[in-house]
Amino acid sequence: MNFDGLKIYLSCGYTDMRKSINGLVSIVEQSFKLDPFEKAAYAFCNRKRDRIKIITWDGDGFWLYLKRLERGHIRWPDKESENTMTLTPDELHILLGSSRLNLKLTRREVTERTAS
């Protein structure tokens, strides 16, 4: 998936992932006060931070991208004072790859030690 040249809007906090394209478009319009037909991508994450949905308009229809992690979690920003934040395409790719980095950085504690 290539988001180069698009504005990326990220929904802070969690979103109900039962929502389809119409439900996510409604969030973009009503909560974010943005135009879902703009040349942009809108990213949403679930409460467990193991699923992401991204919608984008390509001129004659909406694309819905879904990623479900089998292991790990995505480092997703919490909803504090902002509903949305903007990212560059590079920042989005880093965010989407954060679960793999977390798995690599996780160490297992050594419980037994023996000297040979």
Buried (B, 14 or more C-beta within 10 A) or exposed (E): EEBEEBBBBBBBBBBEBEBEBEBBBEBBEEEBEBEBEBEBBBBBBBEEBBBBBBBBBEEEEBEEBEBEBEEBBBBBBEEEEEBBEEBEBEEBBEBBEBBEEBEEEEEEEEEEEEEE
